[in-house]
């Protein structure tokens, strides 16, 4: 069967027109074809980053090459489809070709990784030449698949459209469904496929999709060809041209003169679409974080809207006359809609953050929220204007297509011109509009450009003199520009940026520059006077004490560890603080700093005090380039490389945390080279953090981990880590290390941070390679193909990593030191380092008071305590800026509470927080979060009734508040209202069925109600949700123990202790089990461990005393009971037990009958002589002193009371003693 031939389609006798059933299948397959195309685009933007650098550049390069291929393919295949009859076969071949070429792309990219350095090494860092080579290679790689993709629309359009009247209906359906499919591909790849299957696996999915479509279309073609059904294609000649004199001035003109205008509008709309996509993304990054899902969210929403617009055109406009006029008015409307909706979305985000409908009910900390948080603002910004933009392409096709024989050519040409505009739209904003005019003016001019095109079209349709129409058009342009500029206030982007809680009116923007890849914003706090550098909406360089402490350590650590750090490379400039510390060391002769964004470097001029005036140093050379790409091209090797990269979840930085990147670093190091990398752990789970560590160690086996943590002056406890790769197993020559710190310039720079002496630096050591290797054994590694820590995967669903998570790997640096001096020096150093390590452990356990008291005169400890006081004053100062802002008052109150918990609060300080929260409630009584916080502080302050009122208020405002139900359940349970408590816990379970704590709390109440079987069922359900929860296992053990299932209970207590070795409640319960089994010695050992851990646990003291008495260890039991009564003088059980011990102990030395009488008398006073057991012990105490009359009188009272309480056995025992006392009286 041949494809070729030059005959007109009308000459073919075989069926080339499409039946309804075939068209429906084609529409369906074209939907999936669109999905595959955008899966490739998302893939290619990821795959090109490791080869060509930064994601912004990679996206731009891919888009330019992609759109160029689409345009050329559309133009070529449009003409080709008109001349040939086997269009389904042609389409099948195109889809198969896309699959084959997509299979080849990753192979070519792998080859490029090897040969690119050869091209770049001779370019002397010429940005222009490097950019040309990047684009050339990108175009060559992507040309074939994108060229073939470009042919799909004109080929299928030519097949489906067999009459001119169907152009608008069928083309709009094809284009709309393909675009919706493209949106599905974006969301599928960006939100699921890549993070599940990796880049290679996702590529395979898209290839399989193309091959399936190719096979299905081939099958359809084969069946139709086999049937050989004959049909004559209906062709209608274009209607004869009317006399223009008879047309109204705004009628449909002769298209012959309008064709260049229509093509120009196609060019303009193509430019506007891609330009707005870039500009909208950059604008929204003022408020949304740069996550793996941000770009996919914005692009996906944009494509959905374009698809909806195309389908709406089919429903509303396809059959109408005056298509040119409709197009003109649509274009005019798009401009103001772009600006209006941008303004609306900005104001919504300023007022409500990102949680306005439809995502208001999603918890900000939830797994789902991390993925969808960008969609809200994107949808509001984009939806309306993008829907109207979706109308334009089918309208253009309807107007432009005048001949049935040239449907493919017309659509192909129009699509090609539209793609040409898209090329400009993807390139110009990044390299021209934003750097020269800024984002706001870029959006404004693009909107103006579209509306002006519509206005120009109307003027062309009008009659009249050309000069007059030109003057009218120019005047209209000026009016539009003035009106449009009013729709976006000049400072709207800054207002949007400052709308986050930690920014706002208490900050001034002192530097603002929109660069090619990001916007550098330097703010200064009006209260603390500290500066903070942001890239887009992300805080990158705070200058507080805690942040600078980390920067200083990062800048100096590698220099001190390496014997000759003469030539150092730093990836990422930040604010230059770390680099400014590096150059203070005389052994560093030169420092190259590579950063992708020039505006960041410019901002650093205003941080000259913090960065030691780095930019004026002769040692420093700043290179504006992607850090990984620069290393990839590096011709020389460095003894020391430092990476101050941004967060691993950032779209621009994930490539700096993969195995391939670390291999690139290693290749750029000298044989004795070292690598130091900043590694944050906020926003990461423990497993994600472990993944990065394991990835690092897979290339640098001799890895050490260093940890910084400190309180700053603004109410924050900042924590960061540094990971260091050395060429040999880590071993530190202490004397050499100490010597390298003695340079005056180093001392001056580090003294304020207590880093100017060896122990001050060494206390930040956390762990060596062996413990790291063991700790990270169970997780995978990051690769360019699948960077696990970048996406939200199964490793993202645990708890966020915290200081406590480091405890299993914490170790002292002492075993790694050598040459520590003479014996006295060694002993002194070891003692100092041991104390510093003990303090670190206390900090990891969040036992701040004990940590500070361990070394009270330590300079760093004193500074941090000072910072806590400064922070409290800072938060109070900030609150003055927001007297009626409930959200910020709540945020500030929480900060104050946190500091007071660390430092210890005074009643008047607690009242200040309560007053602040009451102001928040008054400012917005409908804001439930303020009520929750106020209820919590009132409850902890003993004001239970007031707390209950606020929790109930929360449930009125927000009936599905999980926390309010939980807290009310706890309060009611403690108050003995079990049934009401259980109802709240059940409601909490309904609200969050995957939360284990509600089931655990409900089970606890059920145990108290002796409904043990129900309790066990809920606890087992809770364990299915959270199998590593020690508290749930302990409670399950207690329930099983109540049922007498001792062995099963023992297993649960032991598992709880395996999960949490210091969990004292499980130890106490396990001790109880062991005692019941007769293993008293083991029970005593565990009980003593509990006692040391929690000396205030009176129940454990009591049971331990019982165990000791059973082993005849009377003295120990006596001591434990006496110590317990000092802590809790009214503890009835201990009063009774100690009194009995003191009157009946076999050891005469331990007898103390008078003290026993005092204790027994106190027990009776507490119980108001209404406890028969207490009265019985008091009677015995009198008897041991020979006061039998008193003993008999009290015993008789105890006996009568026991009888009245139906305590028959106790009454019988008391009666025996009563008879004895009376006989002796």
Secondary structure by P-SEA (a helix, b strand, c coil): cccccccccccccccccccaaaaaaaaaaaaaaaaaaaaaaaaaaaaaccccccaaaaaaaaaaaaaaaaaaaaaaaaaaaaaccaaaaaaaaaaaaaaaaaaaaaaaaaaaaaccccccccccccaaaaaaaaaaaaaaaaaaaaaaaaaaaaaaaaaacccccaaaaaaaaaaaaaaaaaaaaaaaaaccccccccaaaaaaaaaaaaaaaaaaaaaaaaaaaaacccccbbbbcccccccccccccccccccccaaaaaaaaaaaaaaaaaaaaaaaaaaacccccccccaaaaaaaaaaaaaaaaaaaaaaccccccaaaaaaaaaaaaaaaaaaaaaaaaaaaaaaccccccccccccccccccccccaaaaaaaaccaaaaaaaacaaaaaaaaccccccaaaaaaaaaaaaaaaaaaaaccccccccccccaaaaaaaaaaaaaaaaaaaaaaaccccaaaaaaaaaaaaaaaaaaaaaacccaaaaaaaacccccccccccccccccccbbbbbbbbccccbbbbbccccccccccaaaaaaaaaaacccccccccccbbbbcccccaaaaaaaaccccccbbbbbbccaaaaaaccccccccccccccccbbbbcccaaaaaaaccccccbbbbbccccccccccccccaaaaaaaaaaccccbbbbbbbbcccccaaaaaaaaaaaaacccbbbbbbbbbbcccccbbbbbbbbbcccccccaaaaaaaaaccaaaaaacccccccccccccccccccaaaaaaaaccbbbbccccccccccccccccccccccccccccccccccccccccaaaaaaaaaaaaaaaaaaaaaaacaaaaaaacccccaaaaaaaaaaaaaaaaaaaaaaaccccaaaaaaaaaaaaaaaaaacccaaaaaaaaaaaaaaaaaccccaaaaaaaaaaaaaacaaaaaaaaaaaaaaaccccaaaaaaaaaaaaaacaaaaaaaaaaaaaaaccccaaaaaaaaaaaaaacaaaaaaaaaaaaaaaccccaaaaaaaaaaaaaacaaaaaaaaaaaaaaacccaaaaaaaaaaaaaaacaaaaaaaaaaaaaaacccaaaaaaaaaaaaaaacaaaaaaaaaaaaaaacccaaaaaaaaaaaaacccccccccaaaaaaaaaaaaaaaccccaaaaaaaaaaaaaacaaaaaaaaaaaaaaaaaaacaaaaaaaaaaaaaaaaaac
